[in-house]
Amino acid sequence: MKTKRSQEGVVLIDHRNSPGVSREFIRANGLEGVAPAVGAGQVYESALLVCSHCGTDVILNPDRSRDRGWCMTCDKYLCDPCTALKHAGVPCSPVMKKLEAAWNELDRKSTLII
């Protein structure tokens, strides 16, 4: 039986032999909430998932208290912006279906040219 946890990957940031990335650098470059600050000599490991609707990689924060977005239609995780759209009434539109439709359209047009 497939579980939600089976859809997760892992992100590993190893700065044991590098100067690392400071919180100041993260803040100065507008990456707060996007990338973790991993200092010199530190290792960071966390679960990773991909948003079904937009394809964004999401590093799961182990200290997060609210639930992660989930689409019951496609049975997959969602990032926070796509969760907000889903609650606003935007219908389910997985990125893989969009890519398949674009590929099929491209394939159809290339068949007509030949």
C-alpha positions as CSV (number, residue, x, y, z in Angstrom):
1,M,0.0,0.0,0.0
2,K,1.4,3.4,-1.0
3,T,1.7,5.9,1.8
4,K,2.3,9.7,1.8
5,R,5.8,9.2,3.1
6,S,6.6,7.0,0.1
7,Q,6.4,10.1,-2.1
8,E,9.2,11.9,-0.2
9,G,12.8,12.2,-1.2
10,V,15.7,13.4,0.8
11,V,17.8,16.6,0.6
12,L,21.3,16.4,2.1
13,I,23.5,19.5,2.5
14,D,27.0,18.6,3.7
15,H,29.2,21.6,4.7
16,R,31.7,19.6,6.8
17,N,34.5,20.7,4.4
18,S,33.3,24.0,3.3
19,P,32.7,27.5,4.7
20,G,28.9,26.9,4.7
21,V,26.1,29.4,4.2
22,S,25.2,31.9,7.0
23,R,21.8,33.2,8.0
24,E,22.9,36.6,6.9
25,F,23.7,35.4,3.4
26,I,20.3,33.7,3.2
27,R,18.5,36.8,4.4
28,A,20.5,39.2,2.1
29,N,19.6,37.1,-1.0
30,G,15.9,36.8,-0.2
31,L,16.1,33.0,0.4
32,E,14.5,32.9,3.9
33,G,12.0,30.1,4.0
34,V,13.4,28.7,0.7
35,A,16.8,27.5,1.7
36,P,18.2,26.4,5.1
37,A,21.3,28.1,6.5
38,V,23.9,25.4,7.0
39,G,27.0,26.7,8.6
40,A,30.6,25.6,8.4
41,G,31.2,22.0,9.5
42,Q,27.4,21.2,9.6
43,V,25.3,18.7,7.8
44,Y,21.6,19.2,7.1
45,E,19.2,16.4,6.1
46,S,15.5,16.7,5.6
47,A,12.6,15.2,3.7
48,L,11.9,16.6,0.3
49,L,8.7,16.5,-1.8
50,V,7.6,17.9,-5.1
51,C,4.4,19.9,-5.5
52,S,2.0,18.1,-7.8
53,H,0.4,21.2,-9.2
54,C,3.5,23.4,-10.0
55,G,6.5,21.0,-9.7
56,T,8.3,23.1,-7.0
57,D,10.7,21.2,-4.7
58,V,9.7,21.7,-1.1
59,I,12.1,21.0,1.8
60,L,10.0,19.8,4.7
61,N,10.6,21.8,7.9
62,P,10.6,19.3,10.8
63,D,9.4,22.1,13.2
64,R,6.4,23.0,11.1
65,S,3.2,22.9,13.2
66,R,0.5,23.3,10.5
67,D,-0.5,20.6,8.1
68,R,1.2,20.3,4.7
69,G,-1.2,20.9,1.7
70,W,-2.7,17.8,0.1
71,C,-4.8,17.5,-3.0
72,M,-7.5,14.8,-2.6
73,T,-8.1,14.8,-6.4
74,C,-4.6,13.8,-7.5
75,D,-3.7,12.3,-4.1
76,K,-0.4,14.3,-3.9
77,Y,1.3,17.0,-1.8
78,L,1.0,20.7,-2.6
79,C,3.3,23.6,-1.8
80,D,1.9,26.5,0.2
81,P,1.0,28.8,-2.8
82,C,-0.8,25.9,-4.6
83,T,-2.6,25.0,-1.4
84,A,-3.9,28.6,-1.1
85,L,-5.1,28.4,-4.8
86,K,-6.8,25.1,-4.0
87,H,-8.7,26.6,-1.1
88,A,-9.7,29.6,-3.3
89,G,-11.5,27.1,-5.6
90,V,-8.9,26.6,-8.4
91,P,-9.4,23.1,-9.7
92,C,-6.7,20.4,-9.6
93,S,-4.2,20.7,-12.5
94,P,-1.1,18.5,-12.0
95,V,2.0,19.7,-13.7
96,M,2.5,16.2,-15.3
97,K,-0.9,16.4,-17.0
98,K,0.1,19.8,-18.4
99,L,3.4,18.5,-19.7
100,E,1.7,15.4,-21.2
101,A,-0.8,17.6,-23.0
102,A,2.0,19.9,-24.3
103,W,3.9,16.8,-25.5
104,N,0.9,15.3,-27.2
105,E,0.2,18.7,-28.9
106,L,3.8,18.9,-30.1
107,D,3.7,15.3,-31.3
108,R,0.4,15.9,-33.1
109,K,1.9,19.0,-34.9
110,S,5.1,17.2,-35.9
111,T,3.1,14.4,-37.4
112,L,1.1,16.9,-39.5
113,I,4.4,18.4,-40.9
114,I,5.7,15.1,-42.1
